[in-house]
Amino acid sequence: MKFVIFGSTGPSGQQLVEECLQQGHCVTALVRNPDKMSLKHENLTVNKVDLAKEEDLVPHVTGSDAVLSCLGAPAGIWVPCSLYTDTIKTITGAMRKGGVSRYVGMSAWGTKHDPGLPWIIRWVLRPLFLRNILPNMAEMEDYLSESCTDIDYTVVRPPGLTNDQASGKEALAFEGQYVPDATSRIPRRDIAKFMLACVVNGEWKKKHVAVGIK
């Protein structure tokens, strides 16, 4: 299959690119700075784009089987965030013009309040370090639900991400803000495998799904 990946120079995006290539797929990585993409592969194409310009994305998206995104914003108490809502509008707009309907993107546990969330998310991350990021992720999710009925989207919500090797465990998926009884950490490679499986297996369309492992 042919995939377009956004956020491919970040730590999660790199894992997703590697997993796609390892499973024999072709990847077009759309990046702001190609110099940050050190990976080389015969099935990998790297193109510089302006994420703010929909028309800049259209020719690269056209002809792909799916678009996947691991775009992420820096955390910070005083750092405003609109990355997720800004980019989802240009990406889905380009997808429509390019005739592509499948999208899988990453957000996080706890984009909206849920009393069952781990205490560190409810009392530390949401009100402090992720106080701007999580609400913007929630707005992105709402935009997909309310304004993208023509897009077969899947929003993947992981807990805290680590750079550990793949756990080898079965990913637990739950339609909600978190996965009950799962740990609050998961390797990025596990999430990459889950995102790719969503596309290949046609799973979790038009769903917001939390993912975790025990």
Secondary structure as UniProt FT lines:
FT   STRAND          2..6
FT   TURN            8..9
FT   HELIX           11..22
FT   TURN            23..24
FT   STRAND          26..31
FT   HELIX           34..36
FT   TURN            42..43
FT   STRAND          44..48
FT   TURN            51..52
FT   HELIX           54..61
FT   TURN            62..63
FT   STRAND          66..69
FT   TURN            77..78
FT   HELIX           83..98
FT   STRAND          102..106
FT   TURN            109..110
FT   TURN            115..116
FT   HELIX           119..120
FT   HELIX           121..129
FT   TURN            130..132
FT   HELIX           133..147
FT   TURN            149..150
FT   STRAND          152..157
FT   STRAND          160..162
FT   STRAND          172..174
FT   TURN            180..181
FT   STRAND          185..187
FT   HELIX           188..200
FT   TURN            201..202
FT   TURN            205..206
FT   STRAND          207..212
//
